[in-house]
Amino acid sequence: MFRLILLSVLLNVCLSDKCNVDLNGVKKKWSQRALSEPFETEDALSSLQDAYKITIKGQEIPVLCKGTVKGLEKLYELDMDFNGIKEIEVGAFADVVHLRDLHLNKNRLKHIKAGVFNELGISILRLGDNEIELIDQTAFDDMPNLRIIHLNNNKISAINKEWFKNTPNVHQLTLENNLITSLVEHNFKNLQGKLFFYDLPAWLNIDLSGNKIATIDPKAFDGLEELGILSLDKNEISVLHEDTFKDVGRISWINLTSNKIRCLPQHMKHILKADATFLENNPWNCTCLETLQQQLKWRRLTSKVSISSDVLKCKIDDLKSTVRDVLAEHE
């Protein structure tokens, strides 16, 4: 039976001027769940070798040096959120062959270097709420087990279309609340749309909400056979090309709420191909919106496209205008 070790570890060992942690060199006391009193590290280390999960939080660990985590052959989950980490050296996690879930949220990382995560068996990589501005082109290559990657709440300005070579199993990519301004041709070319885990289907979900995306190349999503949920809400999108999503076979949901869309192109078959498309809270041209509503009814797509609140707003604005005109006539 797996053992959950270390709800909190207090580390105070300096290996060098910049490295403040070595999980095999702990000299402080730490406690194990179900023990009411802390016990000394010498006794704890033998149990640490069998740790399934380790949590270290609230420390000042500016650099995770090469060999920081070593000799923990059974470690499955490592939670190092809230530690002020600014840099991770290549080889910091090289000796943890069974590590699958790595938490590095809410640190101070700015640069994700090539070689730090490559060829690790990680399935879930959590890098949210950092200060990431730069990600090396090959930083996420050769990670065959990677399924979920969180990069939300950082300072990423672009998605490199060369990311994720030989990393074919990603089905959740979260880039919410970054500084991305555009999506280029074949932006996700190394990812797959439909995947299978234990013979069960899973679809790629991409969260790009809360960025600054203004332009989307019509071929940005080419190569993705299917998509699950595509979140593009809270961006700066004003124009969508009629061929956007053309070569994506199937999409479950597209969220385009809270953008700057005033009208859709006349030929909108590909734009509205998802099982559900959310378009509300955009600054619609009311004439264009009325035309869209009529086309949706004619094509029997009304139930698949959400625009009802904006249609109501246009009707209210029209009514207000009529009332103003009537009052002006009687003055």
N, C-alpha and C positions, 0 to 999 in steps of 0.2 A: 504494500500500500504506500502511495506517495506520501511524503511528509512535507508539511508546509513549515518552513523554517524562516525565522527572522521577520517579525513585523517591523522591527526597526533596529538598525545597526548603527552604533556610534563609532566612527572611525577617526583616529587621530594620529595616523602614522605617516611620516614623510619619507618616501623612497628617494626623492630628489627635491630640488627646489621647486619643481612644478607638479610633481605627482603626489597626490594626497591620499591615495587609496590603494591597498592591495588586499584583496579578500582573503588571501592566505597568510597575511601578516597582521591580522587584527590583534591589538594588544589591550583593547578596552573590553569591558563586560558587555554582554548582550543577553537577551532573554528569549526563550522559546515558548511558544504558546503552550498552555497547560502547566507551566512552571510559574509559581508565584514569586520566586526569588531569582535574580540574575545569577548566572554562574560564570566561572572564569573561562577565558578564551581557550586555554589548553584543552579543557573538556569539550568546549563547543566545537572546536575545529574538526574533531572526528565526526560529529553529527553534520557539520557543514558540508562534508564531502558527499553526503546523501541528500542534500537540499534539493527540493523540487522547485521552490520559489524563494527568491531573496528580494527583500525590499530595503532600499537605502534612500532616505529622504531627509531634506533639511540640512544637508552638509554643504560645505564649500569645497568643491572638488573641481578646480578649474580645468584640469586635463586628465583624461583617461589615457594612460600611457600603454605602450605595447606590453602585453602580459598582465594587464590589470586583473583580468578575470582568468584564472588558470586552475587546473586541477579539479574543476567542479563537473565531473563527468555526468552527473544526473540532473544538472540544472536545466529546467524547462522554461522558467519565467524569471526575468530579471527586471525589477522595477527601480529605475534610478531617476524618477521625476524630481523636480525641485532641488537640484544640487548645484546650481550655478555653473554647470559644465560649459566651457567655452570651446574646447577642442577635443577631438578623439583621434588618437594616433592609430595608424595601420597596425593591426595585430592585437588591439585591445581585447577582442573577443575570440581570438583565433583558436583557443583551446577549449571551447565549450560546444562540443559536437551535438548535444541534444537541445541547445537553446532554440526555442521556437517563438517566444513572445518577449520582445524587448521594448521597455518603456524608457523613453528619453524626452518626455514632454516637459515643458515649462523649465527649460534650461536657457543657456545663452549662446547656443550654437549659431554660427554665422556661415560656416563653410562645411559642406559634406564632402569629404575627400574620397577619391577612388581608392579602393583597397580595404576600406574599413569594414564594409558589409559583404563584399563580394565573396561568393562561394560558401557563405554561412548557410545554415539550414533554417534560418528565421522564417516563420510564417506570417507574423504580425510585427510590423516595424512602426513605432509610434514616435514621431518627430514633431508633433504639434506644439504650438505656443513657444517657439524659439525665436531667433532673429535671423533665420536662414536667408541669405541673399545669393549664395553661390553653391551650386551642386555640380561636381565634376561630371563630365559626359558619361563616364563609365561607372559612376558610383553605385548604380543599382543593377549592373549587369551580373549575369551568372548567379542568380539567386532562384534556383528552381522551385523552392518551396514557398516563396513569397506570395501571399494571397491578399494581404491587406496592408496598405501603407498610408499613414496619416501625415500630411504635410500642411495641415491647416494652421492659420494664424501665424504666418511667417512673412517674409518680405521678398518672396519669389516673383520675379517680373516676367518670366517666360518659361514655357515647357519645352525642353529640348526633345525633339522628335527622335533623337538617337538613344534616349534613355531606355532601359529595360531590355537590352539585348540578352537573349538566352534566359529571360525571366518571364516565362509564358503563362504563369498561372495567376497573375494579379486579377482579382475581380472586384476590388474596391480601392479606388484612388481618390483620396480626399485632399483637395487643394483650396478649400474654402478660405475666404478672407486673406488673400494674398494681393499682389500688385500686378497680376497678369493683364496685359492690354490687348492681346490678339491671339488667335489660334491659326496656325499656318498649315499649309498643305501637308497631309499625312502626319499630323501631329501625334498620333497614337499608333504609329505603324508597327511597333514591336509588341503591342498588346493584342490579345485575342478578344473576340466578343463573347462567344459561348464557350463555356468550360464544363468539365465534368469532374466531380469529386465523389468518389465511391459510387460511381454510376448515376449520381444525381446531378441535374443540370444547374449551372450557376452562370449568371450573366454579369458582364462588366458594368459596374456602377461608377460614374465619374461625377464628383462634386466640385464645381467651379463657381459656386455662388459667392457673392460678396467680393468679386474682383473688380477690375476696371476694363473688362473686355468690351471693345468697341467694334472690332472687325473679326469676322470668322470666314476663313477661306472656304469656298464651297466644297473643297476636297479635304477639309480638316479631319473628317471622321472616316475617310476612305480606308478600307482594309479591315474595318470592324464589321463582321458579319451580323452581329446582334448586339444590342445594348439593353441594359436593364433600366436604371434611372440615370438620366442626364440632367444635372442641376446647373442652370445658367442664370438663375434669378439674381437680382440685385447687382446687375452689371450696367454697362453703358451701350448696349446693343440697340441700334436704331434701324439697321437694315439687315435683312436676311436674304441671301441669294436663293433663287428658286430651286437650285440643285443641292442646297445644303441637306444633308442626310440621304441624298439620292441613292448612294451605293451601300447604305446600311440596310440589311435585309429586314430587320425588325427592331423596334424600340418600344419598351414598355411605357416609360414616362419621360416627358420633357417638360422641365419647369423654366419658363421664360418670363415669369412675373417680375414686376418692378425693374423693367428696363426702360428704353426710350423709343419703343416701337410705335410708330404712328400709322403704319399701313403695311400690309403684306403684299408680295408680288401677285400679279394676276394668276399665274400658274403656281399654286401652293400645294400641290399634291404631295410632294416630298417633304415639305416643311411640316405638314400635318399628318405624317404617316404613323406617328406613335399611337399606342392604345389610348393614351391620355396626354393631352397637351394643355398646359396652363399658361394663359396669356394675360391674365388680369393685372391691373394696376400699372398699365402703360398709358402714355399720353396720346391716345388714339385720335386720329382724324375721324370725327363721328360719321362722316359720309362713307369713309372707307370701312369703318367698323360695321355700318349697316349693310354694306355690300357683302362683307365677310359673313355676317349672320345669315343673310339670304342664301349664300352659296353653301353654307354648312347645312342648312335645312334641305336644300335641293339635293345635296349629296348624302344626306342622312348621317351627318357627322356631328350633329349638335351635342350628342352625349359624350363625344370624345374630346371636345375642345371647350375649355372653360374661359368664357368671356362675359358671363352674365352681369357681373358687378360693373364692368366698364360700359356695357350697353345701357344699364340702368342710369349710370352717371350721365351718359350722353342725353338720355331722355329727360332727366331732371334739368340739365343745363339748357336743353331746348325749351322746356316748359318755362323756365325762369326767363329766357329771352323773350318768349311770347308774352308773358305777363308784363315784362318791362315795356314792350312795344305797345300793348294795350293801355297801360297806365300813361305812357307818353302821349298817346292820342287823345286822352281825356283831360289832359292838363290845360 
